[in-house]
Amino acid sequence: MDETARLLEVIRGRNAKTVGLQFPVGLRTKAVDLAREIEEAAGVTCLVSADPSFGACDVPEMPVDLIVHLGHAPMPHLRYERVFFYDLPGPALESLAFVDAALPLLPKRVGLLTTTQFRGWLPKIKEHLESKGHEVRIGEPDRRVAYAGQLLGCDYHTATAVAGDVDGYLYIGTGDFHPLGVAMLVDKPVAIADPERGTARTLADLKDRVVRQRHAAIARAHDARTFGIIVSRKTGQARMELARDLKGLAETHGKAAQIFLMDLVAPEFLEGYRVDAWVNTACPRIAIEDVLQYKRPMLTPQEFEIVLGQRAWEDYVFDEIRA
């Protein structure tokens, strides 16, 4: 049974009359056609969530009988109510040329990583790499990750779990953020085999640029006296206990700190507050990818510890959200 047939079966089985659809940005082009298809096939009314969708940690409240969340795998440790994860069929692996392009960049012992979109390709790619003389490891998931070898933007367990058995990593995918997290956490080379471009690249230059940006953010925050500590309301991102600990740590060091509760963390929503620097406990991508959008320094919890003198720069680690 394909995913569309299974979705229709779930809709009928739950006797749903209204269905909410949630799309990541990259799949919005499918929204209207899929909504029409479901309405015609199941006789329901579909509501499309126009809010951003950042992952399985971010399922909205909608006045519907069933929410269909597209493009992400569920997080095993979360309890979802009235949610169906619609795993759109991934493209077929038609050529391994993009993997071959990465071969000169790889050590003999390599860890294989990807996102949920390309997870079905990993067995064939592993076999191909082994035929070329590589020893390949695919890390098993933790409680927040659904599949072996899968990375989240906030959880790199499948990489760190095999770190002792590999000398570098090969990431199968199109973006840089997921493998960047691995490169920042594990002092080993990471190569990207990009199936869309058909090319391979390393992360060395990007990692150096990000490290410089993080140095700059930490330096700018050293004279800050008042910190805003951001907590997300999203189920899979909420770290209120950590925020309270950071607030207490700030006050121990003679700094003022206030906790800010938000759903969508964006620059325009942080304007006007008398805060010298921000500490982000929500999605780690906010401090890293969006750093240039914020007028005041945006720190990760670990960077905040460096500012306060509780952690040395040599002990810098990438922020993760772990169950």
Secondary structure as GFF3:
##gff-version 3
##sequence-region A 1 323
A	DSSP	alpha_helix	3	13	.	.	.	ID=ss1
A	DSSP	beta_strand	18	22	.	.	.	ID=ss2
A	DSSP	three_ten_helix	25	30	.	.	.	ID=ss3
A	DSSP	alpha_helix	31	42	.	.	.	ID=ss4
A	DSSP	beta_strand	45	49	.	.	.	ID=ss5
A	DSSP	beta_strand	66	70	.	.	.	ID=ss6
A	DSSP	beta_strand	83	86	.	.	.	ID=ss7
A	DSSP	alpha_helix	97	102	.	.	.	ID=ss8
A	DSSP	three_ten_helix	103	105	.	.	.	ID=ss9
A	DSSP	beta_strand	109	114	.	.	.	ID=ss10
A	DSSP	three_ten_helix	116	121	.	.	.	ID=ss11
A	DSSP	alpha_helix	122	131	.	.	.	ID=ss12
A	DSSP	beta_strand	135	137	.	.	.	ID=ss13
A	DSSP	alpha_helix	157	160	.	.	.	ID=ss14
A	DSSP	three_ten_helix	163	165	.	.	.	ID=ss15
A	DSSP	beta_strand	168	172	.	.	.	ID=ss16
A	DSSP	alpha_helix	177	185	.	.	.	ID=ss17
A	DSSP	beta_strand	190	194	.	.	.	ID=ss18
A	DSSP	beta_strand	199	202	.	.	.	ID=ss19
A	DSSP	alpha_helix	204	221	.	.	.	ID=ss20
A	DSSP	beta_strand	226	232	.	.	.	ID=ss21
A	DSSP	alpha_helix	240	252	.	.	.	ID=ss22
A	DSSP	beta_strand	256	262	.	.	.	ID=ss23
A	DSSP	three_ten_helix	267	269	.	.	.	ID=ss24
A	DSSP	beta_strand	277	280	.	.	.	ID=ss25
A	DSSP	alpha_helix	285	289	.	.	.	ID=ss26
A	DSSP	three_ten_helix	291	293	.	.	.	ID=ss27
A	DSSP	beta_strand	298	299	.	.	.	ID=ss28
A	DSSP	alpha_helix	301	307	.	.	.	ID=ss29
A	DSSP	three_ten_helix	313	315	.	.	.	ID=ss30
###
